[in-house]
C-alpha cells in the first residue's frame, strides 16, 4: 500500500502536460474538480458547529503571518498546517484519517485545494469553509487573536 505522501506525489506527477501551457487554466480546472468532490460549509453553519459540542478538527492552511495578522476562527480546536506543507505534515498532525476535518484559509480557494488533497491522501470526512476567513468576517463573526 502506498503511503499518503507517495499517493499525493503520484497524483501531482500525473497532471496533464497541457496544464503547464496555461497555468491559470490548470488552477481553474483543479478548483472546479475540487468543488465537484469536496463538501462546502458556510460561515453560519461553521459558527453553529464551533459553538456546539460537535467533534471535528478545524484545519487552518494559511501562512503563519496571515494567522498572526488576522487571527483564528477557533484557536482551541485548530490545527495549523500551511498549504505548502500539507502533504508532509498531515500524517503526523492529522493522524486519524476518519476524523471530521473542516479546512479553511483566507478566501476558501487554498483550503478547497487542500481539502481535495486530503481526500486523495485517504481522509474520509473533509469539508471546506466556503469563502474562508473573509466569509466568516462578512457574516459578522469575530476572529480570535
Secondary structure, DSSP 8 states (H G I E B T S, - for coil): ---HHHHHHHHHHTS-GGGGG-HHHHHHHHHHHHHHHSEEE-HHHHHHHHHS----EEEE-S-HHHHHHH-BS-TTTEEE--GGGHHHHHHHHT--TTSEEEEE-SSSHHHHHHHHHHHHTT-SEEEEETTHHHHHHHTT---B-
